[in-house]
Amino acid sequence: TTYNLDVAFAHTDTSSFSLTGEYQSEAAQEAVEKRGAVKITHGYSKDHRPDLKQVVVTLVTSQKGRIPLWLEALDGNNSDKNSFRQTVDTYCRHLAEGNEPWFVMDSAAYTAENIGNWGKAQKWVTRVPETIREARRALQSVTTKEMTQLDNGYAIHATTSQYGGVDQRWLIVYSEHAEQRERKQLDKRVARAATKAEKALKTVQKQEFGCKKDAQQAVAKVSKKLKWHTVTATYHPIKKYAQPGRPPNGAQRQIVGWQVKTTCHVDTKQLEEAQQWLGRFLLATNELNQNRLPDETVLGSYKAQGTTVERGFRFLKDPLFFADSLFLKSPTRIMAMIMIMGLCLLIYALAEWHIRQQLQERDETIPDQRGQPTQKPTMRRVAQMFEGVDLLIIRRDGQIIERQVLKLTPVRLQIIRLFSPTVQNCYLDGF
């Protein structure tokens, strides 16, 4: 079967797969050293299981259809900064010249070494990490009102950069949804900081200081650590008579120490400054021609990461389709299993894409989970709809004389007829 798929954008990402087992046997070491198998070891765990060894998997998918185009198993301690460059270079070597897609990646791919290595040879769209000073300046270089407003709660503004020695287009993006999310996160951070500050200041207020300067230094030490708050302090002398008992006439109390009373306030100016730039991120591409790649397309391609390659990883890690944990004795077997999982994802994605195409072309629908008509069902939903279909085999004198597929409802028959004759024959042969 030939599929007319649009692979203009190749969404690229990695994920870790945690494994049970030590993988310290001689056979495992030999597989790594002599047969080029991946190294099962500890690394940064995207599964939040740093206690387990792991293998890293790179996945490349198309934007339309979410079809897996490339799958590769890597060492468990692999760095995304290096693997992205190797994946892009290796993938492009398998393509005919001129067919290179735009690779869409997260900020781990954006390093001076990577983009300098790609230059103009490879086309890419990636997020720029905000740890880069130039990126932070760019994000605060324009107000939201000065940006081009889009209909979906986004605003964009294009500028240029030569970071890494490569001419590129930077796209400053504002998201209303992201601002709301980040504002809630900021409020939580400020509240936690206030609790921590009050605790530290309470300790200071309980102390007695030998002189006023010591008290001021104690308050200054706490204030220096505060990002979102300011401290107002008043200093009170502790006065006592020089000797115990009833003081003589005319005796004056002497200052024997100092205490502090403090009030903690939110630094309104600092908070408003931070709130002004919430909901922003920066995208970059080495495609300078906006006619070939408009700003809106740059944003749309990056937003599609969550519904393309990340969706592929969710499928691979879903216990409904695969086991929730993996263990195989040999690293080579693990590599083989990952390839089988990738083939399953390929079949799943192609089947889903085919069903949706056929429904649209025939102007038909099938019911979704809520019973509402849809032309974009997931393959998972289709599989659930076929639960309960039975095969009846009738034998006479040890010979099969008839096969019947039971419980083929009208909706199930409709779905079957969306597929090729080969699939139809599995259910409808003899009908």
ChimeraX attribute file (.defattr): number of C-alpha atoms within 10 A of each C-alpha:
attribute: neighborCount
match mode: 1-to-1
recipient: residues
	/A:1	4
	/A:2	4
	/A:3	8
	/A:4	6
	/A:5	14
	/A:6	14
	/A:7	19
	/A:8	14
	/A:9	22
	/A:10	31
	/A:11	31
	/A:12	26
	/A:13	24
	/A:14	24
	/A:15	20
	/A:16	26
	/A:17	22
	/A:18	27
	/A:19	22
	/A:20	14
	/A:21	14
	/A:22	12
	/A:23	19
	/A:24	10
	/A:25	10
	/A:26	9
	/A:27	13
	/A:28	19
	/A:29	18
	/A:30	14
	/A:31	16
	/A:32	18
	/A:33	12
	/A:34	8
	/A:35	11
	/A:36	11
	/A:37	21
	/A:38	22
	/A:39	24
	/A:40	27
	/A:41	19
	/A:42	19
	/A:43	21
	/A:44	17
	/A:45	20
	/A:46	14
	/A:47	13
	/A:48	10
	/A:49	16
	/A:50	13
	/A:51	12
	/A:52	18
	/A:53	23
	/A:54	28
	/A:55	26
	/A:56	28
	/A:57	21
	/A:58	20
	/A:59	23
	/A:60	28
	/A:61	28
	/A:62	23
	/A:63	23
	/A:64	16
	/A:65	20
	/A:66	28
	/A:67	26
	/A:68	25
	/A:69	16
	/A:70	16
	/A:71	19
	/A:72	15
	/A:73	22
	/A:74	21
	/A:75	19
	/A:76	23
	/A:77	18
	/A:78	19
	/A:79	15
	/A:80	18
	/A:81	15
	/A:82	14
	/A:83	19
	/A:84	22
	/A:85	18
	/A:86	12
	/A:87	19
	/A:88	20
	/A:89	15
	/A:90	11
	/A:91	13
	/A:92	16
	/A:93	11
	/A:94	9
	/A:95	11
	/A:96	8
	/A:97	8
	/A:98	7
	/A:99	10
	/A:100	21
	/A:101	19
	/A:102	22
	/A:103	23
	/A:104	29
	/A:105	23
	/A:106	20
	/A:107	18
	/A:108	18
	/A:109	25
	/A:110	24
	/A:111	18
	/A:112	12
	/A:113	15
	/A:114	17
	/A:115	23
	/A:116	15
	/A:117	15
	/A:118	16
	/A:119	17
	/A:120	14
	/A:121	11
	/A:122	17
	/A:123	18
	/A:124	26
	/A:125	27
	/A:126	24
	/A:127	20
	/A:128	24
	/A:129	18
	/A:130	15
	/A:131	8
	/A:132	11
	/A:133	9
	/A:134	12
	/A:135	20
	/A:136	15
	/A:137	11
	/A:138	18
	/A:139	20
	/A:140	13
	/A:141	10
	/A:142	13
	/A:143	12
	/A:144	20
	/A:145	8
	/A:146	10
	/A:147	16
	/A:148	13
	/A:149	14
	/A:150	12
	/A:151	6
	/A:152	9
	/A:153	11
	/A:154	20
	/A:155	20
	/A:156	21
	/A:157	19
	/A:158	15
	/A:159	11
	/A:160	15
	/A:161	17
	/A:162	11
	/A:163	16
	/A:164	16
	/A:165	12
	/A:166	16
	/A:167	18
	/A:168	20
	/A:169	21
	/A:170	26
	/A:171	24
	/A:172	26
	/A:173	21
	/A:174	26
	/A:175	19
	/A:176	15
	/A:177	13
	/A:178	16
	/A:179	17
	/A:180	13
	/A:181	13
	/A:182	16
	/A:183	16
	/A:184	12
	/A:185	12
	/A:186	16
	/A:187	12
	/A:188	12
	/A:189	13
	/A:190	18
	/A:191	14
	/A:192	11
	/A:193	18
	/A:194	19
	/A:195	13
	/A:196	13
	/A:197	20
	/A:198	16
	/A:199	11
	/A:200	14
	/A:201	22
	/A:202	14
	/A:203	9
	/A:204	19
	/A:205	19
	/A:206	11
	/A:207	14
	/A:208	17
	/A:209	20
	/A:210	15
	/A:211	14
	/A:212	17
	/A:213	12
	/A:214	14
	/A:215	24
	/A:216	17
	/A:217	11
	/A:218	17
	/A:219	21
	/A:220	13
	/A:221	11
	/A:222	16
	/A:223	18
	/A:224	11
	/A:225	11
	/A:226	16
	/A:227	14
	/A:228	19
	/A:229	20
	/A:230	18
	/A:231	19
	/A:232	11
	/A:233	17
	/A:234	11
	/A:235	15
	/A:236	14
	/A:237	17
	/A:238	15
	/A:239	13
	/A:240	13
	/A:241	15
	/A:242	13
	/A:243	10
	/A:244	7
	/A:245	7
	/A:246	8
	/A:247	12
	/A:248	9
	/A:249	6
	/A:250	6
	/A:251	11
	/A:252	12
	/A:253	13
	/A:254	12
	/A:255	15
	/A:256	15
	/A:257	18
	/A:258	21
	/A:259	20
	/A:260	22
	/A:261	15
	/A:262	16
	/A:263	11
	/A:264	16
	/A:265	12
	/A:266	17
	/A:267	15
	/A:268	12
	/A:269	11
	/A:270	13
	/A:271	16
	/A:272	10
	/A:273	10
	/A:274	13
	/A:275	14
	/A:276	13
	/A:277	16
	/A:278	19
	/A:279	18
	/A:280	20
	/A:281	21
	/A:282	23
	/A:283	23
	/A:284	23
	/A:285	25
	/A:286	24
	/A:287	20
	/A:288	14
	/A:289	10
	/A:290	12
	/A:291	8
	/A:292	9
	/A:293	13
	/A:294	13
	/A:295	21
	/A:296	14
	/A:297	12
	/A:298	22
	/A:299	20
	/A:300	11
	/A:301	20
	/A:302	20
	/A:303	12
	/A:304	18
	/A:305	21
	/A:306	11
	/A:307	14
	/A:308	24
	/A:309	27
	/A:310	21
	/A:311	15
	/A:312	23
	/A:313	20
	/A:314	11
	/A:315	20
	/A:316	20
	/A:317	19
	/A:318	12
	/A:319	11
	/A:320	10
	/A:321	13
	/A:322	12
	/A:323	11
	/A:324	11
	/A:325	11
	/A:326	14
	/A:327	14
	/A:328	14
	/A:329	14
	/A:330	20
	/A:331	24
	/A:332	18
	/A:333	13
	/A:334	20
	/A:335	19
	/A:336	13
	/A:337	14
	/A:338	19
	/A:339	15
	/A:340	12
	/A:341	18
	/A:342	22
	/A:343	14
	/A:344	15
	/A:345	20
	/A:346	19
	/A:347	14
	/A:348	19
	/A:349	21
	/A:350	19
	/A:351	18
	/A:352	21
	/A:353	21
	/A:354	17
	/A:355	23
	/A:356	22
	/A:357	16
	/A:358	17
	/A:359	19
	/A:360	14
	/A:361	10
	/A:362	10
	/A:363	9
	/A:364	13
	/A:365	19
	/A:366	17
	/A:367	16
	/A:368	16
	/A:369	12
	/A:370	6
	/A:371	8
	/A:372	9
	/A:373	13
	/A:374	15
	/A:375	18
	/A:376	17
	/A:377	19
	/A:378	16
	/A:379	17
	/A:380	13
	/A:381	13
	/A:382	19
	/A:383	9
	/A:384	10
	/A:385	17
	/A:386	15
	/A:387	9
	/A:388	10
	/A:389	14
	/A:390	12
	/A:391	12
	/A:392	11
	/A:393	11
	/A:394	12
	/A:395	11
	/A:396	8
	/A:397	6
	/A:398	7
	/A:399	8
	/A:400	10
	/A:401	10
	/A:402	11
	/A:403	14
	/A:404	15
	/A:405	15
	/A:406	12
	/A:407	14
	/A:408	16
	/A:409	11
	/A:410	9
	/A:411	13
	/A:412	15
	/A:413	14
	/A:414	15
	/A:415	18
	/A:416	19
	/A:417	16
	/A:418	17
	/A:419	14
	/A:420	11
	/A:421	12
	/A:422	10
	/A:423	13
	/A:424	15
	/A:425	13
	/A:426	11
	/A:427	19
	/A:428	16
	/A:429	13
	/A:430	9
	/A:431	7
